[in-house]
């Protein structure tokens, strides 16, 4: 059995969950892990000097539980507690898709400062004073410790982004059947 772990990171309200769910419906044996499921209760999230809850730091998460869930899934994808997506169709022409299990882990790392707009708006100073510096820190750490990072253009349509990511995954799975 082979496992493929895909990470989707991006800005809050940027479409990570939507993309993950859509991919999950199209990919065989696909499970999705949502980083939001690992946030600590509000009472355990620290407040910075400006009075903002620090949700954009790793300390706001039960990170060890998240990593344990990923490792557990990697050892036994069919017996883990990670939710399995309901695949509507599997148009992949792979001989042994039953032997390939896919995990999509999606979370809050930010990739696009200029196009970030959502409602309700952040309190004044929160994004520039807290979220953006934390994004730069996490992005730098990720680039130092990871390879095969693909950056997506958040100004593209949802359909274009889905097609791009889906085609990349299909290409990776095609390599495995050789």
Beta strands, then each sheet from edge to edge (+ up, - down):
strand 1: 2-9
strand 2: 30-34
strand 3: 83-84
strand 4: 100-107
sheet 1: 1+ 4+ 2+ 3-
end
